[in-house]
Amino acid sequence: ALAVTLAAIGLYAMIAYAASSRAREFAIRRALGSDRWRIVRLIYGRGLALCGVGIVGGIVAVLFATWWLGDWTSGLRPDVSTCAIVSLFFLFLTAVACAGPARRASCPLVKCAASARPRSAHLLMCLCP
């Protein structure tokens, strides 16, 4: 459970950093008329591509480990259902990890212009249509 939690935190951090480093590009895309869903698709596409590479690498590692350890243990075979469940779980974690950075990257940052609000309320807010 600890390894999965650390993997989820690392995945979120990597996707959030990649999205924040491309913030200027996303702003230019929005200024040139791109809709917010295209930016969301860019972030989800990058995140799911990284997850796909990890899943393929994990399956290759499982197959190699069972082949290599097959001489020492009798009857050790890769469990297809476990690999499928873990792969789907990590796809779900990737989708959840992409949600926050995709929302932040696709929303314009607008200052609150209401003068009736106190000074502390003039923070940057994300207003999504």
C-alpha positions in Angstrom: 0.0 0.0 0.0 2.9 2.3 0.8 4.5 1.7 -2.6 1.3 2.4 -4.5 0.8 5.6 -2.5 4.3 6.8 -3.2 3.8 5.9 -6.9 0.6 7.9 -7.0 2.2 10.9 -5.4 5.2 10.7 -7.7 2.9 10.4 -10.7 0.9 13.5 -9.7 4.1 15.5 -9.0 5.5 14.6 -12.4 2.3 15.5 -14.3 1.8 18.7 -12.3 5.4 19.8 -12.9 5.2 19.0 -16.7 1.9 21.0 -16.9 3.2 23.9 -14.9 6.4 24.1 -17.1 4.2 24.3 -20.2 1.9 27.0 -18.7 3.2 29.7 -21.1 2.5 27.4 -24.1 -1.0 26.7 -22.8 -1.7 30.4 -22.4 -0.5 31.1 -25.9 -2.7 28.3 -27.2 -5.7 29.8 -25.4 -4.9 33.3 -26.7 -4.8 32.0 -30.3 -8.2 30.5 -29.9 -7.7 26.9 -28.8 -10.5 25.6 -26.6 -9.9 24.4 -23.1 -10.7 20.7 -24.0 -7.8 20.6 -26.4 -5.4 21.6 -23.5 -7.1 19.0 -21.3 -6.5 16.4 -24.0 -2.8 17.4 -24.2 -2.3 16.8 -20.5 -4.3 13.6 -20.3 -2.5 12.3 -23.5 0.9 12.9 -22.0 0.0 11.4 -18.7 -1.6 8.3 -20.2 1.3 7.8 -22.6 3.7 7.8 -19.7 1.4 5.4 -17.8 1.3 3.1 -20.9 5.1 3.1 -21.1 5.2 2.1 -17.4 2.6 -0.6 -17.8 4.4 -2.1 -20.8 7.7 -1.9 -18.9 6.1 -3.6 -15.9 4.6 -6.4 -17.9 8.0 -7.0 -19.6 9.7 -7.0 -16.2 7.1 -9.6 -14.9 7.6 -11.8 -17.9 11.4 -11.6 -17.6 11.4 -12.2 -13.8 9.1 -15.3 -14.2 11.4 -16.7 -16.9 14.5 -16.0 -14.9 13.2 -17.4 -11.6 11.4 -20.3 -13.3 14.4 -22.6 -12.7 14.4 -21.9 -9.0 10.7 -22.2 -8.3 8.4 -24.8 -9.8 5.2 -23.7 -11.4 5.8 -20.0 -11.2 3.6 -18.4 -14.0 2.6 -14.8 -14.5 -1.0 -14.1 -13.4 -2.8 -12.4 -16.2 -5.7 -11.2 -14.1 -3.4 -9.6 -11.5 -1.4 -7.8 -14.2 -4.7 -6.6 -15.8 -6.1 -5.3 -12.5 -2.9 -3.5 -11.6 -2.7 -2.0 -15.0 -6.3 -0.7 -14.8 -5.6 0.6 -11.3 -2.6 2.6 -12.5 -4.6 3.9 -15.5 -7.2 5.1 -13.0 -4.5 6.7 -10.8 -3.1 8.5 -13.8 -6.5 9.8 -14.8 -7.1 11.1 -11.3 -3.5 12.6 -11.2 -4.1 14.4 -14.5 -7.4 16.0 -13.4 -5.9 18.7 -11.2 -3.1 19.9 -13.5 -5.5 19.7 -16.5 -8.1 21.9 -14.7 -5.5 24.4 -13.7 -3.9 24.6 -17.1 -7.2 24.9 -19.0 -8.7 27.7 -16.8 -7.8 31.4 -17.3 -6.5 33.2 -14.3 -8.5 36.3 -13.6 -8.2 38.8 -10.8 -11.3 39.5 -8.8 -12.4 43.0 -9.8 -15.1 43.5 -7.3 -14.3 46.6 -5.2 -16.8 45.7 -2.5 -14.8 42.7 -1.4 -12.1 43.0 1.2 -8.5 43.3 0.2 -7.8 39.6 1.0 -10.5 38.5 -1.5 -8.5 40.0 -4.4 -6.7 36.7 -5.1 -6.2 34.9 -8.3 -9.2 32.7 -9.0 -9.8 30.0 -11.6 -13.0 30.8 -13.5 -13.9 28.0 -15.9 -16.9 28.5 -18.3 
